[in-house]
Amino acid sequence: MRKLVAALAGLVAGAFLAGAAGAQALPDLGGKTVVVVTENAYFPLQFVDQKTGQPVGWEYDAMAELAKRLNFKVEYQNTSWDAMIQAVSDKQYDIGMTGITIKDDRKEKVDFSDPYMKSEIFMLVRGDEKRFTDAKSFAADEKLLVGAQAGTSPFYVAVYNVLDGNEANPRIKLMETFAATVEALKVGDVDLVLTDSAAGKFIADGSGGALKMIGEPLQAEEFGFIFPKGSELVAPINAGIAALKSDGTFDKLTQKWFVDYRP
């Protein structure tokens, strides 16, 4: 992130559509109820606010805006990350949201919306870390461990971009949530966590110097909402995403959650 404003603006995925496209009337879903599933474990996209005990975040605000403009009601449910894609594929839920990277193999099970955010994978380490500065120097020291949540982009980047391509490498310590990997890093149980730039900056800025991001981005990724295959919600949600990009709403949400929010 070179300069704060420029970097945060870059989180919103894709080029803005022409103003005329953004001004077109949006689909009206007639007040129908849409069941949205999330994990509430990937701040600041969606998490439980410690002060209020309520689930909040960038994605909650984005979904609320989509619901308002497309005229639908949201019913939220929760499930774990490792169950989410299959559950949406099985039509247990209408939409899944939890910072889900758009990938071809996942498209075999679910449909994706257009990307609503773009980010890059960085190395998150303790603030006093001096033993390594990049993926190569980390991989060279066999005593160093990385914490990851199975099946996520950070897990696969750790396997294929940092280590040796062995998904069972014992240097990868698997944990149930992203938050658990960060806690393990803080207390010294692991030496590295991989994170997208958005969450990583939020975590590092709020750590009081205990954590920092280092090195160059290891991978770029785009996030999208997921739907059961063939869902009729994809086109309306895509129209809503285009409108929220075009009128600057996503930029305002990024400012709110990645700059102004304080836990």
C-alpha positions in Angstrom: 0.0 0.0 0.0 1.8 3.1 -1.3 -0.4 5.8 0.0 -3.4 5.1 2.2 -6.2 6.6 0.1 -4.9 5.2 -3.2 -4.4 1.8 -1.7 -7.8 1.6 -0.1 -9.5 2.8 -3.2 -7.7 0.0 -5.1 -9.5 -2.6 -2.9 -12.7 -2.1 -4.8 -12.5 -4.4 -7.8 -12.5 -3.5 -11.4 -12.9 -0.4 -13.4 -16.0 1.7 -12.8 -18.7 1.3 -15.4 -19.8 4.3 -17.5 -22.1 6.7 -15.7 -24.9 5.9 -18.0 -24.8 2.2 -17.1 -24.8 3.1 -13.4 -27.9 5.3 -13.9 -30.1 2.6 -15.3 -33.0 1.3 -13.3 -32.1 -1.6 -11.1 -34.0 -4.9 -10.9 -36.8 -5.0 -8.3 -36.9 -8.3 -6.4 -40.3 -7.5 -4.9 -39.4 -7.7 -1.2 -38.5 -11.4 -1.3 -36.4 -12.9 1.5 -32.9 -13.8 0.6 -31.0 -16.1 3.0 -27.3 -15.0 3.2 -24.8 -17.2 5.0 -21.5 -15.9 6.5 -18.8 -17.0 9.0 -18.4 -13.7 10.9 -14.6 -14.4 11.2 -12.9 -12.3 8.6 -12.6 -8.7 9.8 -13.2 -6.1 8.7 -15.4 -7.8 6.0 -17.6 -9.5 8.5 -17.0 -10.1 12.2 -18.6 -9.7 15.7 -18.0 -6.2 17.2 -16.5 -6.6 20.7 -18.3 -3.5 22.0 -21.8 -4.3 20.8 -21.7 -8.1 20.3 -23.3 -7.5 16.9 -22.1 -8.9 13.5 -20.8 -6.0 11.4 -18.4 -5.2 8.6 -17.9 -4.1 5.0 -19.9 -7.0 3.6 -22.8 -6.5 5.9 -23.1 -2.8 4.8 -22.7 -3.8 1.2 -25.4 -6.4 1.4 -27.7 -3.9 3.2 -27.2 -1.4 0.3 -27.9 -4.2 -2.2 -31.1 -5.2 -0.4 -32.3 -1.6 -0.2 -31.7 -0.9 -3.9 -32.9 -4.2 -5.2 -35.8 -4.4 -2.8 -35.2 -7.7 -0.9 -35.0 -8.7 2.7 -31.9 -10.4 4.2 -32.1 -13.3 6.6 -28.6 -14.0 7.9 -27.4 -17.4 8.9 -23.9 -18.7 10.0 -21.8 -21.6 9.1 -18.1 -22.5 9.1 -15.9 -21.7 6.2 -15.1 -25.3 5.4 -18.9 -26.1 5.0 -20.0 -22.9 3.3 -19.3 -23.5 -0.4 -20.8 -27.0 -0.4 -23.8 -25.7 1.6 -24.5 -23.0 -0.9 -24.0 -25.5 -3.7 -26.6 -27.7 -2.1 -29.1 -24.7 -2.0 -29.2 -24.5 1.8 -28.6 -20.8 1.4 -29.2 -18.2 -1.4 -25.9 -16.3 -1.1 -22.6 -16.9 0.7 -20.3 -14.0 1.7 -17.1 -14.2 3.6 -14.3 -12.7 1.4 -14.5 -15.6 -1.0 -11.8 -15.6 -3.7 -13.2 -16.1 -7.2 -11.5 -19.3 -8.5 -12.2 -21.6 -11.4 -12.4 -24.8 -9.3 -15.0 -23.2 -7.0 -17.0 -22.2 -10.1 -17.6 -25.9 -10.7 -19.8 -26.0 -7.5 -21.2 -22.4 -7.3 -21.8 -19.3 -9.3 -20.0 -16.1 -8.4 -21.1 -12.6 -8.6 -18.9 -10.0 -10.4 -16.0 -9.1 -8.1 -16.7 -6.5 -5.5 -13.2 -6.1 -4.1 -9.7 -6.8 -5.2 -6.8 -7.4 -2.8 -3.4 -8.9 -2.6 -1.9 -11.6 -0.3 0.9 -10.4 2.0 3.0 -11.8 4.8 1.8 -10.9 8.3 4.4 -11.3 11.0 5.2 -10.1 14.5 6.5 -6.6 14.8 10.0 -7.6 15.9 10.5 -10.3 13.2 14.0 -10.2 11.6 14.6 -13.8 10.7 13.0 -13.6 7.3 11.9 -10.8 4.9 10.2 -12.7 2.1 8.9 -16.1 1.0 12.3 -17.4 0.0 14.0 -16.6 3.3 11.0 -18.0 5.2 11.0 -21.3 3.3 14.8 -21.6 3.8 14.4 -21.9 7.6 12.7 -25.2 8.3 12.0 -24.3 11.9 9.6 -21.5 10.9 5.8 -22.3 10.9 2.9 -20.7 9.1 -0.7 -20.7 10.4 -3.5 -21.2 7.9 -7.2 -22.0 7.6 -7.6 -25.1 5.4 -9.1 -24.5 1.9 -8.6 -20.7 1.9 -6.5 -18.7 -0.5 -3.8 -18.0 2.2 -3.5 -21.8 2.8 -2.9 -22.5 -0.9 -0.5 -19.5 -1.3 1.4 -20.9 1.7 1.6 -24.3 0.1 2.4 -23.3 -3.5 3.9 -19.8 -3.3 5.9 -20.1 -0.1 6.7 -23.7 0.6 7.1 -26.8 -1.5 3.7 -27.6 -3.0 3.0 -30.3 -0.4 -0.5 -29.6 1.1 0.4 -31.9 4.1 3.7 -30.0 4.9 4.0 -30.1 8.7 5.2 -26.5 8.7 1.6 -25.5 8.0 -0.4 -25.4 11.2 -4.1 -25.7 10.4 -6.6 -23.8 12.4 -10.4 -23.4 12.3 -10.6 -19.7 11.7 -8.5 -16.9 10.3 -8.7 -15.1 13.7 -7.2 -18.2 15.4 -4.2 -18.0 13.0 -3.6 -14.3 14.0 -3.8 -15.2 17.7 -1.4 -18.0 17.2 1.0 -15.6 15.5 0.7 -13.1 18.3 1.6 -15.6 21.0 4.4 -17.2 19.0 2.9 -20.5 18.1 3.5 -19.8 14.4 5.8 -17.3 12.7 3.8 -16.3 9.7 0.2 -15.7 8.6 -0.8 -14.9 5.1 -3.6 -12.3 4.6 -5.1 -10.2 2.0 -3.9 -6.6 2.1 -7.2 -5.2 3.4 -7.5 -7.4 6.5 -3.7 -7.3 7.0 -3.5 -3.5 7.2 -6.5 -3.4 9.5 -4.8 -6.0 11.8 -1.4 -4.4 11.8 -2.7 -0.9 12.4 -4.7 -2.1 15.3 -2.0 -4.1 16.9 0.0 -1.3 18.5 3.2 -2.4 16.7 2.8 -6.1 17.7 2.2 -7.1 14.1 3.3 -5.9 10.6 3.1 -6.8 6.9 6.3 -7.4 5.0 7.5 -8.2 1.5 5.9 -7.9 -1.9 2.4 -9.2 -2.6 2.5 -13.0 -3.2 -0.8 -13.2 -5.1 -3.6 -10.9 -6.3 -7.2 -12.0 -5.8 -10.8 -10.8 -6.3 -13.7 -11.4 -3.9 -17.2 -12.3 -5.0 -20.5 -13.5 -3.5 -21.5 -17.1 -4.2 -24.8 -18.6 -5.3 -26.2 -22.1 -6.1 -25.5 -22.9 -9.7 -28.1 -21.3 -12.0 -29.4 -18.8 -9.4 -31.6 -16.1 -10.6 -30.1 -13.7 -8.1 -26.7 -13.5 -9.9 -27.8 -10.9 -12.5 -29.7 -8.6 -10.1 -26.8 -8.7 -7.6 -24.3 -7.9 -10.4 -26.4 -5.0 -11.4 -26.4 -3.8 -7.8 -22.6 -4.2 -7.5 -22.1 -2.2 -10.7 -24.3 0.6 -9.3 -22.5 0.7 -5.9 -19.1 0.8 -7.6 -20.2 3.5 -10.0 -21.7 5.9 -7.4 -18.8 5.6 -4.9 -20.7 3.7 -2.3 -18.1 0.9 -2.1 -15.4 3.5 -1.7 -17.3 5.0 1.2 -17.6 1.6 2.9 -13.9 1.0 2.4 -13.1 4.3 4.1 -15.5 3.4 6.9 -14.2 -0.1 7.7 -10.5 0.1 6.6 -9.6 3.6 7.7 -12.1 5.0 10.2 -13.2 2.0 12.2 -11.6 1.4 15.6 -12.4 -1.9 17.4 
